């Protein structure tokens, strides 16, 4: 069990589903759906938003871990707990993605600076 302060958008979603009959029957915050059905809904969202990427729940977790938390300075220990990982080594895989991105970005910056120096 973990107590986590939530962001206001998450609170709005929780409030929206608070009185959902399926949630009340199951004793959950949100109605339970299968991973397959969730991915199907994400595909619909991608189609509506003209997103070409194959959106999945796994991709959403990965994006949350990397783009939303780690790149915004949330400590890896906190991210590990938020993702429900029992070992921090599992979460460190996400941190390697961030390190590689930083390296790639710095390589691009070096190239841009070389071009400006030439011009």
MIMAR-260694 format. One record per residue: residue number from 1; chain; z, y, x of N, C-alpha, C, O, CB in turn. Coordinates in Angstrom, 2 decimals. Glycine has a CB too. Layout:
N
+-----+---+---------+---------+---------+---------+---------+---------+---------+---------+---------+---------+---------+---------+---------+---------+---------+
:   k : c :     n_Z :     n_Y :     n_X :    ca_Z :    ca_Y :    ca_X :     c_Z :     c_Y :     c_X :     o_Z :     o_Y :     o_X :    cb_Z :    cb_Y :    cb_X :
+-----+---+---------+---------+---------+---------+---------+---------+---------+---------+---------+---------+---------+---------+---------+---------+---------+
: NUM : A :       Z :       Y :       X :       Z :       Y :       X :       Z :       Y :       X :       Z :       Y :       X :       Z :       Y :       X :
...
+-----+---+---------+---------+---------+---------+---------+---------+---------+---------+---------+---------+---------+---------+---------+---------+---------+
***
This chain:
119
+-----+---+---------+---------+---------+---------+---------+---------+---------+---------+---------+---------+---------+---------+---------+---------+---------+
:   k : c :     n_Z :     n_Y :     n_X :    ca_Z :    ca_Y :    ca_X :     c_Z :     c_Y :     c_X :     o_Z :     o_Y :     o_X :    cb_Z :    cb_Y :    cb_X :
+-----+---+---------+---------+---------+---------+---------+---------+---------+---------+---------+---------+---------+---------+---------+---------+---------+
:   1 : A :    0.00 :   -1.17 :    0.84 :    0.00 :    0.00 :    0.00 :    0.00 :    1.24 :    0.89 :    0.71 :    1.31 :    1.89 :    1.22 :    0.00 :   -0.96 :
:   2 : A :   -0.82 :    2.21 :    0.50 :   -0.96 :    3.43 :    1.29 :   -1.07 :    4.62 :    0.35 :   -1.83 :    4.59 :   -0.62 :   -2.20 :    3.35 :    2.22 :
:   3 : A :   -0.32 :    5.66 :    0.63 :   -0.41 :    6.89 :   -0.16 :   -1.30 :    7.86 :    0.59 :   -1.06 :    8.18 :    1.75 :    1.02 :    7.51 :   -0.42 :
:   4 : A :   -2.35 :    8.33 :   -0.09 :   -3.32 :    9.22 :    0.53 :   -3.53 :   10.44 :   -0.35 :   -3.88 :   10.29 :   -1.52 :   -4.67 :    8.49 :    0.79 :
:   5 : A :   -3.31 :   11.64 :    0.18 :   -3.68 :   12.83 :   -0.59 :   -5.19 :   12.81 :   -0.81 :   -5.94 :   12.45 :    0.10 :   -3.22 :   14.15 :    0.14 :
:   6 : A :   -5.63 :   13.18 :   -1.99 :   -7.07 :   13.11 :   -2.28 :   -7.68 :   14.50 :   -2.42 :   -6.99 :   15.48 :   -2.70 :   -7.31 :   12.30 :   -3.55 :
:   7 : A :   -8.97 :   14.55 :   -2.23 :   -9.71 :   15.80 :   -2.36 :   -9.90 :   16.12 :   -3.84 :   -9.84 :   15.23 :   -4.68 :  -11.07 :   15.72 :   -1.63 :
:   8 : A :  -10.14 :   17.37 :   -4.15 :  -10.23 :   17.81 :   -5.55 :  -11.36 :   17.12 :   -6.32 :  -11.21 :   16.82 :   -7.51 :  -10.42 :   19.32 :   -5.61 :
:   9 : A :  -12.50 :   16.87 :   -5.66 :  -13.61 :   16.19 :   -6.35 :  -13.21 :   14.76 :   -6.73 :  -13.56 :   14.28 :   -7.80 :  -14.88 :   16.17 :   -5.46 :
:  10 : A :  -12.48 :   14.09 :   -5.85 :  -12.01 :   12.74 :   -6.16 :  -11.03 :   12.78 :   -7.33 :  -11.06 :   11.91 :   -8.19 :  -11.35 :   12.09 :   -4.91 :
:  11 : A :  -10.18 :   13.77 :   -7.35 :   -9.21 :   13.92 :   -8.45 :   -9.92 :   14.10 :   -9.78 :   -9.49 :   13.56 :  -10.80 :   -8.27 :   15.11 :   -8.19 :
:  12 : A :  -11.00 :   14.87 :   -9.79 :  -11.77 :   15.08 :  -11.02 :  -12.36 :   13.77 :  -11.53 :  -12.36 :   13.51 :  -12.73 :  -12.88 :   16.11 :  -10.79 :
:  13 : A :  -12.87 :   12.95 :  -10.61 :  -13.42 :   11.66 :  -11.00 :  -12.33 :   10.74 :  -11.56 :  -12.54 :   10.04 :  -12.56 :  -14.11 :   10.99 :   -9.81 :
:  14 : A :  -11.18 :   10.75 :  -10.92 :  -10.07 :    9.92 :  -11.39 :   -9.65 :   10.36 :  -12.79 :   -9.43 :    9.53 :  -13.67 :   -8.86 :   10.01 :  -10.41 :
:  15 : A :   -9.55 :   11.66 :  -12.99 :   -9.18 :   12.18 :  -14.32 :  -10.22 :   11.81 :  -15.37 :   -9.87 :   11.51 :  -16.51 :   -9.01 :   13.71 :  -14.26 :
:  16 : A :  -11.49 :   11.84 :  -14.99 :  -12.57 :   11.52 :  -15.92 :  -12.46 :   10.09 :  -16.43 :  -12.70 :    9.83 :  -17.61 :  -13.93 :   11.74 :  -15.25 :
:  17 : A :  -12.09 :    9.16 :  -15.55 :  -12.05 :    7.74 :  -15.92 :  -10.65 :    7.28 :  -16.33 :  -10.44 :    6.10 :  -16.61 :  -12.54 :    6.90 :  -14.77 :
:  18 : A :   -9.70 :    8.19 :  -16.36 :   -8.31 :    7.84 :  -16.67 :   -8.18 :    7.14 :  -18.03 :   -7.35 :    6.25 :  -18.20 :   -7.44 :    9.09 :  -16.66 :
:  19 : A :   -8.99 :    7.55 :  -18.98 :   -8.90 :    6.99 :  -20.33 :  -10.04 :    6.02 :  -20.65 :  -10.30 :    5.73 :  -21.82 :   -8.89 :    8.11 :  -21.36 :
:  20 : A :  -10.72 :    5.53 :  -19.63 :  -11.81 :    4.58 :  -19.83 :  -11.23 :    3.24 :  -20.29 :  -10.35 :    2.69 :  -19.62 :  -12.64 :    4.40 :  -18.53 :
:  21 : A :  -11.70 :    2.70 :  -21.41 :  -11.14 :    1.45 :  -21.95 :  -11.20 :    0.28 :  -20.96 :  -10.24 :   -0.49 :  -20.86 :  -11.87 :    1.06 :  -23.21 :
:  22 : A :  -12.30 :    0.14 :  -20.22 :  -12.40 :   -0.95 :  -19.26 :  -11.37 :   -0.81 :  -18.14 :  -10.79 :   -1.80 :  -17.68 :  -13.82 :   -1.00 :  -18.66 :
:  23 : A :  -11.14 :    0.42 :  -17.71 :  -10.14 :    0.66 :  -16.67 :   -8.75 :    0.33 :  -17.17 :   -7.94 :   -0.28 :  -16.46 :  -10.20 :    2.13 :  -16.19 :
:  24 : A :   -8.47 :    0.73 :  -18.40 :   -7.14 :    0.48 :  -18.97 :   -6.90 :   -1.03 :  -19.11 :   -5.80 :   -1.50 :  -18.83 :   -7.00 :    1.18 :  -20.34 :
:  25 : A :   -7.90 :   -1.77 :  -19.55 :   -7.77 :   -3.22 :  -19.72 :   -7.51 :   -3.90 :  -18.37 :   -6.65 :   -4.78 :  -18.26 :   -9.03 :   -3.81 :  -20.38 :
:  26 : A :   -8.26 :   -3.48 :  -17.35 :   -8.15 :   -4.11 :  -16.03 :   -6.99 :   -3.55 :  -15.20 :   -6.65 :   -4.12 :  -14.16 :   -9.43 :   -3.93 :  -15.28 :
:  27 : A :   -6.39 :   -2.45 :  -15.64 :   -5.32 :   -1.83 :  -14.87 :   -5.83 :   -1.21 :  -13.58 :   -5.14 :   -1.20 :  -12.56 :   -4.25 :   -2.84 :  -14.55 :
:  28 : A :   -7.06 :   -0.68 :  -13.63 :   -7.67 :   -0.06 :  -12.45 :   -7.95 :    1.41 :  -12.72 :   -7.90 :    1.87 :  -13.86 :   -8.97 :   -0.80 :  -12.05 :
:  29 : A :   -8.24 :    2.14 :  -11.66 :   -8.58 :    3.56 :  -11.82 :   -9.99 :    3.70 :  -12.38 :  -10.23 :    4.52 :  -13.26 :   -8.45 :    4.31 :  -10.47 :
:  30 : A :  -10.91 :    2.89 :  -11.86 :  -12.30 :    2.94 :  -12.30 :  -12.69 :    1.59 :  -12.91 :  -12.08 :    0.57 :  -12.59 :  -13.23 :    3.30 :  -11.13 :
:  31 : A :  -13.68 :    1.58 :  -13.78 :  -14.16 :    0.30 :  -14.31 :  -14.67 :   -0.57 :  -13.15 :  -15.31 :   -0.08 :  -12.23 :  -15.30 :    0.53 :  -15.37 :
:  32 : A :  -14.38 :   -1.86 :  -13.21 :  -14.84 :   -2.77 :  -12.16 :  -16.31 :   -3.10 :  -12.38 :  -16.73 :   -3.45 :  -13.48 :  -13.99 :   -4.08 :  -12.15 :
:  33 : A :  -17.09 :   -2.97 :  -11.30 :  -18.50 :   -3.40 :  -11.35 :  -18.78 :   -4.17 :  -10.06 :  -18.08 :   -4.00 :   -9.06 :  -19.49 :   -2.16 :  -11.51 :
:  34 : A :  -19.79 :   -4.99 :  -10.10 :  -20.14 :   -5.78 :   -8.92 :  -20.82 :   -4.90 :   -7.88 :  -21.35 :   -3.83 :   -8.19 :  -21.06 :   -6.96 :   -9.31 :
:  35 : A :  -20.78 :   -5.37 :   -6.64 :  -21.45 :   -4.66 :   -5.56 :  -22.95 :   -4.54 :   -5.85 :  -23.57 :   -3.52 :   -5.56 :  -21.22 :   -5.40 :   -4.21 :
:  36 : A :  -23.51 :   -5.59 :   -6.43 :  -24.94 :   -5.60 :   -6.78 :  -25.25 :   -4.50 :   -7.79 :  -26.24 :   -3.78 :   -7.65 :  -25.35 :   -6.98 :   -7.34 :
:  37 : A :  -24.41 :   -4.36 :   -8.82 :  -24.62 :   -3.34 :   -9.85 :  -24.43 :   -1.94 :   -9.26 :  -25.19 :   -1.02 :   -9.58 :  -23.65 :   -3.56 :  -11.03 :
:  38 : A :  -23.43 :   -1.78 :   -8.40 :  -23.19 :   -0.48 :   -7.76 :  -24.40 :   -0.08 :   -6.92 :  -24.84 :    1.07 :   -6.97 :  -21.92 :   -0.54 :   -6.88 :
:  39 : A :  -24.94 :   -1.02 :   -6.15 :  -26.13 :   -0.73 :   -5.34 :  -27.32 :   -0.39 :   -6.22 :  -28.16 :    0.43 :   -5.85 :  -26.46 :   -1.92 :   -4.44 :
:  40 : A :  -27.40 :   -1.02 :   -7.39 :  -28.47 :   -0.71 :   -8.34 :  -28.34 :    0.73 :   -8.83 :  -29.33 :    1.46 :   -8.93 :  -28.44 :   -1.70 :   -9.53 :
:  41 : A :  -27.12 :    1.14 :   -9.15 :  -26.89 :    2.53 :   -9.57 :  -27.24 :    3.51 :   -8.45 :  -27.84 :    4.55 :   -8.69 :  -25.41 :    2.73 :  -10.00 :
:  42 : A :  -26.86 :    3.16 :   -7.22 :  -27.18 :    4.03 :   -6.08 :  -28.69 :    4.17 :   -5.88 :  -29.18 :    5.23 :   -5.50 :  -26.52 :    3.49 :   -4.80 :
:  43 : A :  -29.42 :    3.09 :   -6.14 :  -30.88 :    3.14 :   -6.05 :  -31.44 :    4.11 :   -7.10 :  -32.36 :    4.87 :   -6.81 :  -31.49 :    1.73 :   -6.24 :
:  44 : A :  -30.87 :    4.08 :   -8.31 :  -31.29 :    5.02 :   -9.36 :  -31.04 :    6.45 :   -8.93 :  -31.89 :    7.32 :   -9.11 :  -30.56 :    4.72 :  -10.69 :
:  45 : A :  -29.86 :    6.70 :   -8.36 :  -29.53 :    8.05 :   -7.89 :  -30.52 :    8.48 :   -6.82 :  -31.01 :    9.62 :   -6.85 :  -28.08 :    8.10 :   -7.33 :
:  46 : A :  -30.83 :    7.59 :   -5.88 :  -31.78 :    7.91 :   -4.81 :  -33.15 :    8.24 :   -5.40 :  -33.80 :    9.20 :   -4.97 :  -31.90 :    6.73 :   -3.82 :
:  47 : A :  -33.58 :    7.46 :   -6.38 :  -34.88 :    7.72 :   -7.02 :  -34.90 :    9.09 :   -7.69 :  -35.86 :    9.85 :   -7.54 :  -35.19 :    6.61 :   -8.05 :
:  48 : A :  -33.86 :    9.40 :   -8.44 :  -33.78 :   10.69 :   -9.14 :  -33.78 :   11.86 :   -8.15 :  -34.40 :   12.89 :   -8.39 :  -32.52 :   10.74 :  -10.02 :
:  49 : A :  -33.08 :   11.67 :   -7.03 :  -32.96 :   12.74 :   -6.03 :  -34.07 :   12.72 :   -5.00 :  -34.06 :   13.50 :   -4.04 :  -31.64 :   12.63 :   -5.33 :
:  50 : A :  -35.05 :   11.81 :   -5.19 :  -36.18 :   11.67 :   -4.28 :  -35.74 :   11.35 :   -2.85 :  -36.34 :   11.81 :   -1.88 :  -37.02 :   12.94 :   -4.27 :
:  51 : A :  -34.68 :   10.55 :   -2.73 :  -34.19 :   10.10 :   -1.43 :  -34.92 :    8.81 :   -1.08 :  -34.92 :    7.86 :   -1.87 :  -32.63 :    9.89 :   -1.44 :
:  52 : A :  -35.53 :    8.77 :    0.07 :  -36.32 :    7.61 :    0.48 :  -35.46 :    6.50 :    1.09 :  -35.90 :    5.36 :    1.16 :  -37.39 :    8.04 :    1.47 :
:  53 : A :  -34.26 :    6.83 :    1.52 :  -33.37 :    5.85 :    2.16 :  -32.82 :    4.87 :    1.13 :  -32.58 :    5.25 :   -0.02 :  -32.21 :    6.57 :    2.89 :
:  54 : A :  -32.61 :    3.63 :    1.54 :  -32.05 :    2.61 :    0.66 :  -30.53 :    2.79 :    0.60 :  -29.82 :    2.33 :    1.48 :  -32.42 :    1.18 :    1.16 :
:  55 : A :  -30.05 :    3.46 :   -0.45 :  -28.61 :    3.71 :   -0.58 :  -27.89 :    2.45 :   -1.01 :  -28.32 :    1.76 :   -1.94 :  -28.35 :    4.84 :   -1.59 :
:  56 : A :  -26.79 :    2.15 :   -0.31 :  -25.95 :    1.00 :   -0.65 :  -24.49 :    1.41 :   -0.50 :  -24.18 :    2.45 :    0.10 :  -26.28 :   -0.23 :    0.25 :
:  57 : A :  -23.60 :    0.59 :   -1.04 :  -22.18 :    0.86 :   -0.89 :  -21.79 :    0.84 :    0.58 :  -21.00 :    1.66 :    1.04 :  -21.34 :   -0.17 :   -1.69 :
:  58 : A :  -22.35 :   -0.11 :    1.33 :  -22.05 :   -0.19 :    2.76 :  -22.48 :    1.09 :    3.48 :  -21.74 :    1.61 :    4.32 :  -22.76 :   -1.42 :    3.39 :
:  59 : A :  -23.65 :    1.59 :    3.15 :  -24.12 :    2.84 :    3.75 :  -23.19 :    4.00 :    3.39 :  -22.92 :    4.87 :    4.22 :  -25.56 :    3.15 :    3.28 :
:  60 : A :  -22.71 :    4.00 :    2.16 :  -21.78 :    5.05 :    1.72 :  -20.49 :    5.01 :    2.53 :  -19.99 :    6.06 :    2.96 :  -21.47 :    4.90 :    0.22 :
:  61 : A :  -19.94 :    3.82 :    2.74 :  -18.72 :    3.68 :    3.55 :  -18.98 :    4.15 :    4.98 :  -18.15 :    4.85 :    5.57 :  -18.23 :    2.21 :    3.56 :
:  62 : A :  -20.12 :    3.77 :    5.52 :  -20.46 :    4.15 :    6.89 :  -20.61 :    5.66 :    7.01 :  -20.13 :    6.27 :    7.96 :  -21.74 :    3.44 :    7.33 :
:  63 : A :  -21.29 :    6.27 :    6.04 :  -21.47 :    7.72 :    6.04 :  -20.13 :    8.43 :    5.90 :  -19.89 :    9.43 :    6.57 :  -22.42 :    8.15 :    4.90 :
:  64 : A :  -19.26 :    7.91 :    5.03 :  -17.92 :    8.50 :    4.89 :  -17.19 :    8.44 :    6.22 :  -16.59 :    9.43 :    6.65 :  -17.11 :    7.76 :    3.79 :
:  65 : A :  -17.24 :    7.29 :    6.87 :  -16.51 :    7.11 :    8.13 :  -17.04 :    8.02 :    9.23 :  -16.26 :    8.59 :    9.99 :  -16.58 :    5.66 :    8.57 :
:  66 : A :  -18.36 :    8.14 :    9.32 :  -18.93 :    8.90 :   10.42 :  -19.12 :   10.38 :   10.08 :  -18.50 :   11.24 :   10.69 :  -20.26 :    8.30 :   10.82 :
:  67 : A :  -19.97 :   10.65 :    9.12 :  -20.35 :   12.03 :    8.80 :  -19.22 :   12.83 :    8.16 :  -18.99 :   13.99 :    8.52 :  -21.55 :   12.03 :    7.87 :
:  68 : A :  -18.51 :   12.22 :    7.24 :  -17.49 :   12.97 :    6.51 :  -16.19 :   13.09 :    7.30 :  -15.61 :   14.17 :    7.36 :  -17.21 :   12.30 :    5.16 :
:  69 : A :  -15.73 :   12.02 :    7.90 :  -14.40 :   12.07 :    8.53 :  -14.47 :   12.30 :   10.05 :  -13.99 :   13.33 :   10.53 :  -13.66 :   10.78 :    8.26 :
:  70 : A :  -15.04 :   11.37 :   10.79 :  -14.99 :   11.47 :   12.25 :  -15.65 :   12.73 :   12.79 :  -15.10 :   13.37 :   13.68 :  -15.65 :   10.26 :   12.87 :
:  71 : A :  -16.81 :   13.10 :   12.26 :  -17.46 :   14.31 :   12.78 :  -16.75 :   15.59 :   12.35 :  -17.02 :   16.66 :   12.89 :  -18.91 :   14.36 :   12.31 :
:  72 : A :  -15.84 :   15.48 :   11.40 :  -15.04 :   16.64 :   10.99 :  -13.63 :   16.60 :   11.58 :  -12.74 :   17.31 :   11.12 :  -14.95 :   16.71 :    9.47 :
:  73 : A :  -13.45 :   15.78 :   12.60 :  -12.21 :   15.79 :   13.36 :  -11.06 :   14.97 :   12.80 :   -9.94 :   15.10 :   13.29 :  -11.76 :   17.16 :   13.48 :
:  74 : A :  -11.31 :   14.13 :   11.81 :  -10.24 :   13.27 :   11.30 :   -9.96 :   12.20 :   12.36 :  -10.89 :   11.52 :   12.80 :  -10.62 :   12.62 :    9.91 :
:  75 : A :   -8.71 :   12.03 :   12.77 :   -8.39 :   11.04 :   13.81 :   -8.81 :    9.62 :   13.39 :   -8.76 :    9.27 :   12.21 :   -6.90 :   11.06 :   14.12 :
:  76 : A :   -9.23 :    8.84 :   14.37 :   -9.72 :    7.49 :   14.10 :   -8.66 :    6.61 :   13.44 :   -8.99 :    5.72 :   12.66 :  -10.21 :    6.84 :   15.39 :
:  77 : A :   -7.39 :    6.86 :   13.75 :   -6.30 :    6.09 :   13.13 :   -6.27 :    6.34 :   11.62 :   -6.04 :    5.41 :   10.84 :   -4.94 :    6.46 :   13.76 :
:  78 : A :   -6.50 :    7.57 :   11.22 :   -6.52 :    7.92 :    9.80 :   -7.73 :    7.30 :    9.12 :   -7.62 :    6.75 :    8.03 :   -6.53 :    9.44 :    9.62 :
:  79 : A :   -8.89 :    7.38 :    9.77 :  -10.12 :    6.79 :    9.22 :   -9.93 :    5.29 :    9.04 :  -10.35 :    4.72 :    8.03 :  -11.34 :    7.08 :   10.14 :
:  80 : A :   -9.30 :    4.66 :   10.00 :   -9.04 :    3.22 :    9.92 :   -8.24 :    2.88 :    8.68 :   -8.55 :    1.92 :    7.98 :   -8.30 :    2.75 :   11.18 :
:  81 : A :   -7.20 :    3.66 :    8.40 :   -6.39 :    3.41 :    7.21 :   -7.16 :    3.70 :    5.93 :   -7.06 :    2.95 :    4.96 :   -5.12 :    4.27 :    7.24 :
:  82 : A :   -7.94 :    4.77 :    5.94 :   -8.73 :    5.12 :    4.75 :   -9.73 :    4.01 :    4.40 :   -9.99 :    3.76 :    3.22 :   -9.47 :    6.44 :    4.97 :
:  83 : A :  -10.29 :    3.36 :    5.42 :  -11.26 :    2.30 :    5.19 :  -10.61 :    0.95 :    4.92 :  -11.28 :   -0.02 :    4.57 :  -12.18 :    2.19 :    6.39 :
:  84 : A :   -9.29 :    0.89 :    5.09 :   -8.58 :   -0.36 :    4.84 :   -8.73 :   -1.38 :    5.95 :   -8.56 :   -2.58 :    5.72 :   -9.05 :   -0.95 :    3.57 :
:  85 : A :   -9.04 :   -0.92 :    7.16 :   -9.19 :   -1.84 :    8.29 :   -7.80 :   -2.26 :    8.79 :   -6.90 :   -1.43 :    8.90 :  -10.00 :   -1.18 :    9.44 :
:  86 : A :   -7.64 :   -3.53 :    9.08 :   -6.36 :   -4.01 :    9.59 :   -6.24 :   -3.78 :   11.09 :   -5.13 :   -3.74 :   11.63 :   -6.19 :   -5.50 :    9.27 :
:  87 : A :   -7.38 :   -3.63 :   11.78 :   -7.37 :   -3.37 :   13.22 :   -8.21 :   -2.14 :   13.52 :   -9.29 :   -1.96 :   12.96 :   -7.91 :   -4.60 :   14.01 :
:  88 : A :   -7.70 :   -1.31 :   14.40 :   -8.42 :   -0.07 :   14.75 :   -9.72 :   -0.40 :   15.48 :  -10.65 :    0.41 :   15.46 :   -7.53 :    0.84 :   15.62 :
:  89 : A :   -9.81 :   -1.56 :   16.12 :  -11.03 :   -1.93 :   16.84 :  -12.22 :   -2.03 :   15.88 :  -13.36 :   -1.78 :   16.27 :  -10.84 :   -3.27 :   17.58 :
:  90 : A :  -11.95 :   -2.38 :   14.63 :  -13.02 :   -2.43 :   13.63 :  -13.57 :   -1.03 :   13.39 :  -14.78 :   -0.84 :   13.25 :  -12.50 :   -3.04 :   12.30 :
:  91 : A :  -12.68 :   -0.05 :   13.34 :  -13.08 :    1.34 :   13.08 :  -13.77 :    1.95 :   14.30 :  -14.61 :    2.84 :   14.16 :  -11.85 :    2.19 :   12.70 :
:  92 : A :  -13.42 :    1.48 :   15.48 :  -14.00 :    2.05 :   16.70 :  -15.51 :    1.86 :   16.76 :  -16.19 :    2.58 :   17.50 :  -13.35 :    1.42 :   17.92 :
:  93 : A :  -16.04 :    0.91 :   16.02 :  -17.49 :    0.73 :   15.93 :  -18.13 :    2.00 :   15.39 :  -19.19 :    2.42 :   15.86 :  -17.85 :   -0.50 :   15.04 :
:  94 : A :  -17.49 :    2.61 :   14.38 :  -18.00 :    3.85 :   13.81 :  -17.94 :    4.98 :   14.83 :  -18.84 :    5.82 :   14.89 :  -17.20 :    4.23 :   12.55 :
:  95 : A :  -16.90 :    5.00 :   15.64 :  -16.76 :    6.06 :   16.65 :  -17.87 :    5.96 :   17.68 :  -18.33 :    6.98 :   18.19 :  -15.39 :    5.97 :   17.33 :
:  96 : A :  -18.32 :    4.74 :   18.00 :  -19.41 :    4.58 :   18.96 :  -20.69 :    5.21 :   18.42 :  -21.49 :    5.76 :   19.19 :  -19.65 :    3.08 :   19.26 :
:  97 : A :  -20.89 :    5.14 :   17.12 :  -22.06 :    5.78 :   16.50 :  -21.99 :    7.28 :   16.75 :  -23.00 :    7.90 :   17.06 :  -22.12 :    5.48 :   14.97 :
:  98 : A :  -20.80 :    7.86 :   16.61 :  -20.62 :    9.30 :   16.83 :  -20.88 :    9.65 :   18.29 :  -21.55 :   10.64 :   18.58 :  -19.19 :    9.74 :   16.42 :
:  99 : A :  -20.36 :    8.83 :   19.23 :  -20.57 :    9.08 :   20.65 :  -22.06 :    9.06 :   20.99 :  -22.54 :    9.90 :   21.74 :  -19.82 :    8.04 :   21.49 :
: 100 : A :  -22.78 :    8.10 :   20.44 :  -24.21 :    8.00 :   20.69 :  -24.92 :    9.23 :   20.13 :  -25.84 :    9.75 :   20.77 :  -24.79 :    6.71 :   20.06 :
: 101 : A :  -24.51 :    9.69 :   18.96 :  -25.12 :   10.88 :   18.34 :  -24.88 :   12.11 :   19.22 :  -25.80 :   12.91 :   19.42 :  -24.54 :   11.11 :   16.92 :
: 102 : A :  -23.69 :   12.25 :   19.75 :  -23.38 :   13.38 :   20.63 :  -24.27 :   13.31 :   21.87 :  -24.82 :   14.32 :   22.30 :  -21.88 :   13.37 :   21.03 :
: 103 : A :  -24.40 :   12.13 :   22.43 :  -25.25 :   11.96 :   23.61 :  -26.70 :   12.31 :   23.30 :  -27.35 :   13.02 :   24.07 :  -25.15 :   10.52 :   24.12 :
: 104 : A :  -27.21 :   11.81 :   22.17 :  -28.59 :   12.11 :   21.77 :  -28.78 :   13.61 :   21.55 :  -29.79 :   14.18 :   21.97 :  -28.95 :   11.35 :   20.50 :
: 105 : A :  -27.81 :   14.24 :   20.90 :  -27.91 :   15.68 :   20.63 :  -27.91 :   16.48 :   21.93 :  -28.66 :   17.46 :   22.06 :  -26.75 :   16.13 :   19.74 :
: 106 : A :  -27.09 :   16.08 :   22.89 :  -27.05 :   16.79 :   24.17 :  -28.36 :   16.61 :   24.94 :  -28.81 :   17.53 :   25.62 :  -25.86 :   16.30 :   25.01 :
: 107 : A :  -28.96 :   15.45 :   24.85 :  -30.26 :   15.21 :   25.49 :  -31.32 :   16.13 :   24.89 :  -32.11 :   16.73 :   25.61 :  -30.69 :   13.72 :   25.32 :
: 108 : A :  -31.31 :   16.24 :   23.55 :  -32.25 :   17.16 :   22.89 :  -32.01 :   18.61 :   23.32 :  -32.96 :   19.35 :   23.55 :  -32.12 :   17.04 :   21.36 :
: 109 : A :  -30.75 :   19.00 :   23.42 :  -30.42 :   20.36 :   23.84 :  -30.94 :   20.62 :   25.26 :  -31.50 :   21.68 :   25.53 :  -28.90 :   20.59 :   23.78 :
: 110 : A :  -30.74 :   19.68 :   26.15 :  -31.24 :   19.84 :   27.52 :  -32.75 :   20.06 :   27.53 :  -33.26 :   20.92 :   28.24 :  -30.87 :   18.61 :   28.38 :
: 111 : A :  -33.47 :   19.26 :   26.72 :  -34.91 :   19.39 :   26.64 :  -35.32 :   20.76 :   26.11 :  -36.25 :   21.38 :   26.62 :  -35.49 :   18.28 :   25.77 :
: 112 : A :  -34.64 :   21.23 :   25.08 :  -34.94 :   22.54 :   24.51 :  -34.70 :   23.65 :   25.53 :  -35.49 :   24.58 :   25.64 :  -34.09 :   22.79 :   23.25 :
: 113 : A :  -33.61 :   23.53 :   26.28 :  -33.31 :   24.55 :   27.28 :  -34.33 :   24.55 :   28.41 :  -34.68 :   25.60 :   28.94 :  -31.91 :   24.34 :   27.85 :
: 114 : A :  -34.81 :   23.36 :   28.79 :  -35.86 :   23.27 :   29.81 :  -37.12 :   23.96 :   29.34 :  -37.75 :   24.68 :   30.11 :  -36.16 :   21.81 :   30.15 :
: 115 : A :  -37.49 :   23.75 :   28.05 :  -38.69 :   24.39 :   27.49 :  -38.55 :   25.90 :   27.49 :  -39.51 :   26.61 :   27.79 :  -38.95 :   23.88 :   26.07 :
: 116 : A :  -37.38 :   26.41 :   27.14 :  -37.18 :   27.86 :   27.10 :  -37.26 :   28.45 :   28.52 :  -37.78 :   29.56 :   28.70 :  -35.81 :   28.21 :   26.44 :
: 117 : A :  -36.76 :   27.72 :   29.49 :  -36.78 :   28.18 :   30.86 :  -38.21 :   28.26 :   31.38 :  -38.54 :   29.18 :   32.13 :  -35.96 :   27.27 :   31.73 :
: 118 : A :  -39.06 :   27.29 :   30.99 :  -40.46 :   27.26 :   31.39 :  -41.22 :   28.43 :   30.77 :  -42.03 :   29.08 :   31.42 :  -41.10 :   25.93 :   30.99 :
: 119 : A :  -40.94 :   28.69 :   29.48 :  -41.64 :   29.76 :   28.77 :  -41.08 :   31.08 :   29.21 :  -41.53 :   32.13 :   28.73 :  -41.51 :   29.59 :   27.24 :
+-----+---+---------+---------+---------+---------+---------+---------+---------+---------+---------+---------+---------+---------+---------+---------+---------+
***
